[in-house]
Amino acid sequence: MIPAEQIQQNWDRLIQVIEHYIKDDRKDELISLYNDHKERIMMAPASAKNWHHSAFPGGYVDHVLRVIKGALKLQNLWTEMGTVDNSYTEEELVFAAINHDLGKIGYDQDNAEYYVPNDSDWHIKNLGQVYKYNTNIPSMKVPDRSLFLLQSRGIKVTENEFLAIKLHDGIYDEANKFYFMAGQKETRLRTHLPLLLHHADHMASQIEFEMWVGNNPFNDIQRAKTKPVNASKADKTTRKAKAIKVENNPRLTTATLGVIDSFFNDDDE
């Protein structure tokens, strides 16, 4: 969770980034779009399930800022590693990072959020789905809605920005294989900007997951999957028997449980 003060600071930082990196008329148009839905964007989560990433109020902007920072650092890394790709500008990089998940704010009208609080306790408790998708708005993939929102406001998008936003999910989206898995030289991407933004987004999402789980999420996951040392078939049977509960097995009587318990009692008891 993010405290209220941090949510406000993150919003102020996002607007500063737009003012610093985005030029000409589209800077004002972009700030106008964001300010029109200020409260919604400030309080939006980055995902629906609490085991994904940043599924809490303020998570969206926090995620976007992390992607922007990561994209700029990755650009420097690509340069240090010897890239000669001068096909895009820094403004295009930051513009794509700012707006890659814009579709998660919903539609450009009142009461048209993408995520709404889940009113099903069962889904929250059993699936961790603290938010659900707003079925009152037309279904559309996030990158597609991001681009739709920008064009609906007359905000110009370059070819590089279009591809970076559309493809930022990498091959997690089957439709993107056409771009990332070219069958010949002529159909390869002519800029690495989509790759760079995908890496920045993936890295930010993973880091946020680790921040939510704790400092050693992989150790926790491994411990949950590891069997006891020298576990025998009898140990496994015992654990299963002890896990039996009457409430989960209506036909399991107290008498039956007593018989089962007798199998595991010591002879001298």
C-alpha positions in Angstrom: 0.0 0.0 0.0 1.1 3.6 -0.6 0.3 6.4 1.9 -1.8 9.3 0.8 1.2 11.7 0.8 3.1 9.4 -1.5 0.1 9.1 -3.9 0.1 12.9 -4.2 3.9 13.1 -4.6 3.8 10.5 -7.4 1.1 12.4 -9.2 3.1 15.6 -9.0 6.2 13.8 -10.3 4.3 12.3 -13.2 3.1 15.8 -14.3 6.7 17.1 -13.9 7.9 14.3 -16.2 5.3 15.2 -18.9 6.3 18.9 -18.7 10.0 18.1 -18.9 10.1 15.5 -21.7 7.1 16.2 -23.9 7.2 19.1 -26.3 4.9 21.4 -28.2 1.1 21.2 -28.2 0.8 17.6 -27.2 2.3 18.4 -23.8 -0.6 20.6 -23.0 -3.1 18.1 -24.5 -1.7 15.3 -22.5 -1.7 17.2 -19.3 -5.3 18.2 -20.0 -6.3 14.5 -20.5 -4.6 13.5 -17.2 -6.0 16.4 -15.2 -9.5 15.7 -16.5 -9.3 12.3 -14.7 -6.9 13.3 -12.0 -8.6 11.6 -9.1 -9.2 8.4 -11.1 -5.7 8.1 -12.3 -4.2 9.0 -8.9 -6.2 6.3 -7.2 -6.1 3.6 -9.9 -4.4 0.2 -9.2 -1.9 -1.3 -11.7 -3.6 -4.7 -11.7 -6.6 -6.5 -10.4 -5.2 -9.3 -8.3 -3.2 -8.7 -5.1 -0.6 -11.3 -6.1 0.1 -9.5 -9.4 1.7 -6.1 -9.0 0.6 -2.9 -7.3 -3.1 -3.9 -7.0 -3.9 -1.1 -4.6 -4.9 2.6 -4.7 -2.1 4.7 -6.3 -0.5 1.6 -7.8 -1.0 2.7 -11.4 1.0 5.9 -11.2 3.7 4.3 -9.0 4.1 1.6 -11.7 4.2 4.1 -14.6 7.0 6.1 -12.8 9.0 3.0 -12.3 8.7 2.0 -16.0 9.8 5.5 -17.0 12.8 5.4 -14.7 13.7 1.8 -15.9 13.3 2.7 -19.6 15.7 5.6 -19.3 18.3 3.5 -17.4 17.9 0.7 -19.9 18.5 3.1 -22.8 21.8 4.0 -21.2 22.6 0.3 -20.8 21.9 -0.4 -24.4 24.2 2.5 -25.4 27.0 1.2 -23.1 26.6 -2.2 -24.6 27.3 -0.8 -28.1 23.9 -0.2 -29.7 23.9 2.1 -32.7 20.1 2.5 -32.8 19.3 6.1 -33.4 15.9 5.5 -34.8 14.0 7.0 -31.9 14.2 10.1 -29.6 14.3 10.3 -25.9 10.9 12.1 -26.0 9.4 9.1 -27.9 10.9 6.7 -25.2 9.4 8.7 -22.3 6.1 9.3 -24.1 5.6 5.6 -24.7 6.6 4.8 -21.1 4.1 7.4 -19.7 1.2 6.1 -21.8 1.9 2.4 -22.2 -0.8 1.4 -19.7 -3.1 4.4 -20.2 -5.9 2.1 -21.2 -6.1 1.0 -17.5 -7.8 4.3 -16.7 -10.9 3.3 -18.6 -12.7 5.5 -21.0 -12.5 9.3 -21.4 -15.9 9.9 -19.7 -17.3 9.9 -16.2 -17.9 6.6 -14.3 -16.0 4.7 -16.9 -13.1 3.3 -14.9 -11.3 0.1 -16.1 -10.9 -1.4 -12.6 -13.7 -1.2 -10.0 -13.6 -2.6 -6.4 -14.7 -6.2 -6.3 -17.9 -6.8 -4.4 -17.4 -10.5 -4.2 -15.8 -11.6 -1.0 -15.3 -15.1 -2.4 -13.2 -13.8 -5.3 -11.2 -11.6 -3.0 -10.5 -14.3 -0.4 -9.9 -17.2 -2.8 -8.4 -15.6 -5.9 -7.0 -12.4 -4.5 -9.0 -10.4 -7.0 -9.5 -7.2 -5.1 -10.6 -5.4 -8.2 -12.8 -6.5 -11.2 -13.1 -5.3 -14.7 -15.8 -2.7 -15.4 -18.3 -4.6 -17.7 -20.2 -1.3 -18.4 -17.5 -0.2 -20.8 -16.6 -2.0 -24.1 -14.0 -4.7 -23.9 -10.6 -3.7 -25.4 -7.0 -4.7 -24.8 -5.1 -2.2 -22.7 -2.5 -1.2 -25.4 -5.4 -0.7 -27.9 -7.4 1.4 -25.5 -4.2 3.4 -24.7 -3.8 4.4 -28.3 -7.5 4.9 -28.7 -7.6 7.4 -25.8 -4.7 9.4 -27.2 -6.2 9.7 -30.7 -9.6 10.6 -29.3 -8.0 13.7 -27.8 -6.1 14.5 -31.0 -2.7 13.7 -29.3 -0.3 12.8 -32.1 1.6 9.5 -31.8 4.7 8.7 -33.9 5.2 5.3 -35.5 7.8 4.4 -32.9 5.5 5.4 -30.0 2.6 3.5 -31.6 4.7 0.3 -31.9 6.2 0.6 -28.4 2.8 1.1 -26.7 1.1 -1.6 -28.8 3.9 -4.2 -28.2 4.9 -3.4 -24.6 3.5 -6.8 -23.4 6.0 -8.6 -25.6 5.0 -12.1 -26.7 2.8 -12.5 -23.6 0.3 -11.3 -26.2 0.0 -13.8 -29.0 -0.8 -11.1 -31.5 2.7 -9.6 -31.0 4.5 -12.6 -32.3 4.3 -11.2 -35.8 6.5 -8.3 -34.7 8.9 -10.1 -32.4 9.3 -13.4 -34.3 10.0 -12.2 -37.8 10.5 -14.8 -40.4 12.8 -12.8 -42.5 15.1 -9.8 -42.3 12.8 -7.4 -44.0 10.0 -7.9 -41.4 12.1 -7.4 -38.3 11.4 -4.4 -36.1 13.4 -1.4 -37.3 13.8 0.0 -33.8 14.5 -1.7 -30.5 12.2 0.8 -28.7 9.4 -1.8 -28.3 11.9 -4.3 -26.8 13.3 -1.7 -24.4 9.8 -0.7 -23.2 8.8 -4.3 -22.8 11.9 -5.0 -20.7 11.3 -1.9 -18.5 7.6 -2.8 -18.0 8.5 -6.5 -17.2 11.2 -5.5 -14.8 9.0 -2.9 -13.0 6.2 -5.5 -12.6 8.5 -8.1 -11.2 10.1 -5.7 -8.8 6.7 -4.6 -7.6 5.7 -8.2 -7.0 8.8 -8.8 -5.0 8.1 -5.6 -3.0 4.6 -6.9 -2.2 5.7 -10.4 -1.3 8.8 -9.5 0.7 12.5 -9.5 0.5 12.9 -13.2 -0.3 9.8 -14.2 -2.3 11.6 -17.0 -4.1 12.7 -18.6 -0.8 9.1 -18.4 0.5 7.8 -20.0 -2.7 10.5 -22.7 -2.6 9.8 -23.5 1.0 6.1 -24.0 0.2 7.0 -26.5 -2.5 9.7 -28.4 -0.6 8.8 -31.7 1.1 10.1 -32.5 4.6 13.6 -34.0 4.8 13.5 -37.8 4.5 9.7 -37.7 4.1 8.3 -41.2 3.8 5.1 -42.6 2.4 3.8 -42.9 6.0 4.6 -39.3 6.7 2.6 -38.2 3.7 -0.3 -40.4 4.8 -0.2 -38.9 8.3 -0.2 -35.4 7.0 -3.2 -36.1 4.7 -5.1 -37.8 7.6 -4.5 -34.9 9.9 -5.7 -32.4 7.3 -9.2 -34.1 7.1 -11.9 -31.8 8.5 -15.5 -32.6 9.1 -16.7 -29.3 7.6 -15.1 -30.2 4.3 -16.5 -33.7 4.4 -20.1 -33.8 5.5 -20.3 -37.6 5.5 -17.3 -38.0 7.7 -18.7 -38.9 11.2 -17.1 -38.4 14.5 -16.9 -42.2 14.9 -15.0 -42.5 11.6 -12.6 -39.9 12.7 -12.0 -41.8 16.0 -11.1 -44.9 14.0 -8.7 -43.0 11.8 -7.1 -41.4 14.9 -6.5 -44.8 16.5 -4.2 -45.7 13.6 -1.8 -43.0 14.7 -1.9 -43.4 18.4 1.2 -44.9 20.1 0.7 -48.4 21.7 1.5 -47.2 25.2 -1.2 -44.5 25.2 
